[in-house]
């Protein structure tokens, strides 16, 4: 008899009670959720009921060979709010990829609700979404290097050669940071970033007035969830929300930043990288708070966390930002991909142009990953 694959849907009620993972053989411990992620998923402010799917487990006969976690979100399309299941932690070990379990998990996720999505899919997973014709918002990625070690060690032999090369490069980066600090002081005069636990009411009201045919859910409750929960216990992985105010203390917008330590960052093989990211933002008046000014404020806060590099991924409404003059360099792109179920407003032809969307790099579970 040929081995048989199957996909098992675990619900929110099962996650709350404690799933019976012992029903399958799982030599690689693929299925169980770490406790921080379990608690975070259960605290999701958009969760609806106990029957909601939160995890897909793929098996070959009785052995676990794949997993995809699901995070409940929502997408505003016109005046309608469309529930969305965001994929998280798609995992199929290399020896089982010939079973097409990754493809099967993605197709199962897209069948479970009105919409499915993935933010920042991996280099391996993205071609699958593309071939399945998911709507694709491409956000060019720009990186400002603050410390050179992880990059130098990618190209120079570790030890003395890498140490010397890194010292020379860091001297140049230090000089650039001084120039950037002077520029920031000049262009951010009269505005300040204030760290907050919750979004002020006037900014939450502004979230409902965002321009775009397709707008991904934002609310005070959602943002608070992002900054107060985590998928893992690592003090280097942080998130914080800031309100930008003018000299009269009036709010001009907000931004959310995160940092994460990567033992290996990206397919380029950069090792031991502490990366800071501008994750989410809203600007009320672009004349009072140009995007480049907001980037400088965010980069200054991330510098306090001593990150090695700062990442900014640009949606269409920020595509004109001149980040190169601030020292940022293009480094590929990230993708936010979405698939609407038949009959969903997302499937209307007028929404296929992702340049009309209000999208940020921090969609889905990307704040935690």
Secondary structure as GFF3:
##gff-version 3
##sequence-region A 1 369
A	DSSP	beta_strand	5	11	.	.	.	ID=ss1
A	DSSP	alpha_helix	12	17	.	.	.	ID=ss2
A	DSSP	three_ten_helix	21	23	.	.	.	ID=ss3
A	DSSP	alpha_helix	35	42	.	.	.	ID=ss4
A	DSSP	beta_strand	53	60	.	.	.	ID=ss5
A	DSSP	beta_strand	63	77	.	.	.	ID=ss6
A	DSSP	beta_strand	80	91	.	.	.	ID=ss7
A	DSSP	three_ten_helix	94	99	.	.	.	ID=ss8
A	DSSP	alpha_helix	101	110	.	.	.	ID=ss9
A	DSSP	beta_strand	115	119	.	.	.	ID=ss10
A	DSSP	alpha_helix	123	131	.	.	.	ID=ss11
A	DSSP	beta_strand	135	145	.	.	.	ID=ss12
A	DSSP	alpha_helix	149	155	.	.	.	ID=ss13
A	DSSP	alpha_helix	160	187	.	.	.	ID=ss14
A	DSSP	beta_strand	191	196	.	.	.	ID=ss15
A	DSSP	alpha_helix	201	207	.	.	.	ID=ss16
A	DSSP	beta_strand	214	216	.	.	.	ID=ss17
A	DSSP	alpha_helix	220	228	.	.	.	ID=ss18
A	DSSP	beta_strand	238	246	.	.	.	ID=ss19
A	DSSP	beta_strand	251	265	.	.	.	ID=ss20
A	DSSP	beta_strand	270	283	.	.	.	ID=ss21
A	DSSP	alpha_helix	291	304	.	.	.	ID=ss22
A	DSSP	beta_strand	309	314	.	.	.	ID=ss23
A	DSSP	three_ten_helix	316	318	.	.	.	ID=ss24
A	DSSP	three_ten_helix	323	326	.	.	.	ID=ss25
A	DSSP	beta_strand	329	340	.	.	.	ID=ss26
A	DSSP	three_ten_helix	345	347	.	.	.	ID=ss27
A	DSSP	three_ten_helix	349	351	.	.	.	ID=ss28
A	DSSP	three_ten_helix	354	356	.	.	.	ID=ss29
A	DSSP	beta_strand	357	358	.	.	.	ID=ss30
###
